[in-house]
Amino acid sequence: MKTRFIVVTVLLVVVYFGCANKSINEQVVKKEMALPLRSADQIIPLQELKNSDLQNKLDIKLKKNSKWKRLIENKKMAVGLVDLRDLDNIRFASVNGDNIMYAASLPKIAVLLATADALEKGEIEETPAILSDMRLMMSRSNNQATTRLIDLLGYEKIKDVLMDPTYKLYDEEQGGGLWVGKRYAKTGARYPEPLKGISHAATADQVCRFYYMLINGELVSPDRSSQMLEMMVDPEIHHKFVNTIEKVRPNAKLFRKSGTWKNFHADSILVWGKEDRFILVGLLQDDDGERILRQLVLEVEDVLDDIN
């Protein structure tokens, strides 16, 4: 009887510590997965995380495709990639990363940031209608919601936020970047960006920086960064990057903004899962852009697997 009691006690202790260890591990994983990241360390600028190995493998993979190679050489295809699987060893690479291109609805992330900045500073009132428009603008790319926010903010406000030294999401010395200088409507004046006169513009590098600063809580404040992430999570339009990623990474959280107009196709996404974590940006001017962006995800997965 005494022996049985000892055996049962030992088993209970083993089970207890096993469960406790599992609980601790789950808490660690949950903490690592929580966004925005809460690091006590100073955030290293993304440009300082350029990785030659990742760059080389990305270049080779993209230029294996003769059509993609031609698009890249003609500055009609730009790609940005940030490997986030090891948060202590983040790696960044891009192709035509500083080439500014028309990006249709993708630059609505600039309107999101300017709105969050205005809310934080008390320049506009945080109402259910504004929060609803922010979500509609991101999840469904609703033009009416975006235009209401643009009219509320004004082009000067959007420009000032994008060119703020804290962010430098539009920087003429780095090829430009994110820009919104026209309502997403048929009417209204244009306020084009200085370099090429584009009304809705982006570069792959600056979009990567937007997501990188966002996950680190550096856009406006950690709380506002969290709010912006909530607006971008679970996209309701399932094309381009999302079409492929939902198949290959069905359990990952997706934060996304895309854009299409005529033969201009753009997509940007933060994939945040236990196995795969990365930022991917693709800007294209080609009639086959939708299919290329879907295929790009698979090629990038190969690059990440290869570098691992």
Residue pairs with C-beta under 8 A, 6 or more apart in sequence:
29 274
32 87
33 272
33 274
35 215
35 226
35 229
35 272
36 214
36 215
36 216
36 217
36 222
36 225
36 226
36 229
37 87
37 215
37 216
37 217
38 217
38 222
39 216
43 213
43 216
43 218
44 90
46 82
46 92
46 208
46 209
46 212
46 213
47 92
47 205
47 209
49 82
49 90
49 91
49 92
50 91
50 92
50 93
51 83
51 91
51 92
51 93
53 91
53 307
54 81
54 83
54 91
54 92
54 93
54 303
54 307
55 93
55 94
57 303
57 306
57 307
58 79
58 81
58 93
58 94
58 95
58 300
58 303
59 95
61 299
61 300
61 302
61 303
62 68
62 69
62 72
62 77
62 79
62 95
62 299
63 69
63 72
67 288
68 77
68 292
71 77
71 284
71 285
71 286
72 95
72 96
75 96
75 99
75 101
76 101
76 284
76 285
76 286
77 95
77 96
77 282
77 283
77 284
77 285
77 286
77 292
78 94
78 95
78 96
78 97
78 99
78 101
78 203
78 204
78 281
78 282
78 283
78 284
79 94
79 95
79 96
79 97
79 204
79 280
79 281
79 282
79 283
79 296
80 92
80 93
80 94
80 97
80 204
80 205
80 207
80 208
80 279
80 280
80 281
81 92
81 93
81 94
81 208
81 278
81 279
81 280
81 281
81 300
81 303
82 90
82 91
82 92
82 208
82 211
82 212
82 278
82 279
82 280
83 90
83 91
83 92
83 278
83 304
83 307
84 90
84 215
84 272
84 277
84 278
84 279
85 276
85 277
85 278
85 304
85 308
87 277
91 307
92 208
94 204
94 205
94 208
94 281
95 204
96 204
97 175
97 203
97 204
97 205
97 208
98 174
98 175
98 176
98 203
98 205
99 175
99 203
99 204
100 175
100 176
100 177
100 193
100 195
100 196
100 198
100 201
100 202
100 203
101 198
101 201
101 202
101 203
101 264
101 266
101 283
101 285
102 198
102 199
102 200
102 201
102 261
102 264
102 285
103 200
103 201
103 202
103 259
103 264
103 266
103 283
104 200
104 259
104 260
104 261
104 264
104 265
104 266
105 141
105 143
105 146
105 184
105 200
105 257
105 258
105 259
105 260
105 261
105 266
106 200
106 202
106 207
106 257
106 258
106 259
106 266
106 267
106 268
106 283
107 178
107 179
107 180
107 200
107 201
107 202
107 259
108 137
108 138
108 141
108 146
108 180
108 184
108 257
108 259
109 138
109 178
109 207
109 210
109 232
109 257
109 268
110 158
110 161
110 162
110 169
110 178
110 179
110 180
111 137
111 146
111 149
111 150
111 153
111 158
111 180
112 134
112 137
112 138
112 228
112 231
112 232
113 161
113 162
113 167
113 169
113 210
113 219
113 220
113 228
114 153
114 157
114 158
114 161
114 162
115 124
115 130
115 134
115 149
115 152
115 153
116 219
116 220
116 224
116 227
116 228
117 161
117 220
117 224
118 124
118 153
118 157
119 126
119 130
119 224
120 220
120 221
120 224
123 157
124 130
124 152
124 153
130 149
130 152
132 145
133 142
133 145
133 146
133 148
133 149
134 145
134 149
134 231
135 231
136 142
136 145
137 145
137 146
137 149
137 231
138 231
138 232
138 235
138 257
139 231
139 232
139 234
139 235
139 236
139 237
140 236
140 237
141 237
141 257
141 258
141 259
143 184
143 185
144 184
144 185
146 183
146 184
147 183
147 184
147 185
147 188
150 158
150 180
150 183
150 184
151 183
155 180
155 181
155 191
158 180
159 170
159 179
159 181
159 191
161 167
161 169
162 169
162 170
162 177
162 178
162 179
163 169
163 170
163 171
167 213
167 219
168 174
168 177
169 177
169 178
169 206
169 209
169 210
170 176
170 177
170 178
170 179
170 193
170 206
171 177
171 206
172 194
172 195
174 203
174 205
174 206
175 195
175 203
175 205
176 193
176 194
176 195
176 196
176 201
176 203
176 206
177 201
177 202
177 203
177 205
177 206
178 201
178 202
178 203
178 206
178 207
178 210
179 192
179 193
179 198
179 199
179 200
179 201
179 202
180 199
180 200
181 190
181 191
181 192
181 193
181 198
181 199
181 200
181 201
182 188
182 189
182 190
182 191
182 192
182 199
182 200
190 199
191 199
192 198
192 199
193 199
193 201
200 259
202 266
202 283
203 283
204 281
204 282
204 283
207 268
207 281
208 279
208 281
210 219
210 268
211 255
211 268
211 270
211 279
212 279
213 219
213 225
214 225
214 228
214 229
214 270
215 225
215 229
215 270
215 272
216 225
217 225
217 226
218 225
219 225
219 228
220 228
229 255
232 255
232 256
232 257
232 270
233 253
233 254
233 255
234 253
234 254
235 242
235 254
235 255
235 256
235 257
235 258
237 258
238 246
239 258
239 290
240 258
240 265
240 267
240 282
240 290
240 293
240 294
241 256
241 258
241 267
241 268
241 269
241 280
241 282
241 293
241 294
241 296
241 297
242 254
242 256
242 258
242 269
243 294
244 294
244 295
244 297
244 298
245 252
245 254
245 269
245 271
245 297
246 254
248 297
248 298
248 301
249 271
249 273
249 275
249 276
251 273
251 274
252 271
252 272
252 273
252 275
252 276
253 271
253 272
253 273
254 269
254 270
254 271
254 272
255 269
255 270
255 272
256 267
256 268
256 269
256 270
257 267
257 268
258 266
258 267
258 268
259 265
259 266
259 267
260 266
260 289
260 290
263 285
263 286
263 287
263 289
264 284
264 285
264 289
265 282
265 283
265 284
265 285
265 286
265 289
265 290
265 292
265 293
266 282
266 283
266 284
267 280
267 281
267 282
267 293
268 279
268 280
268 281
268 282
269 279
269 280
269 281
270 278
270 279
271 277
271 278
271 279
271 280
276 301
276 304
278 300
278 304
280 296
280 297
280 300
282 292
282 293
282 296
284 292
284 293
286 292
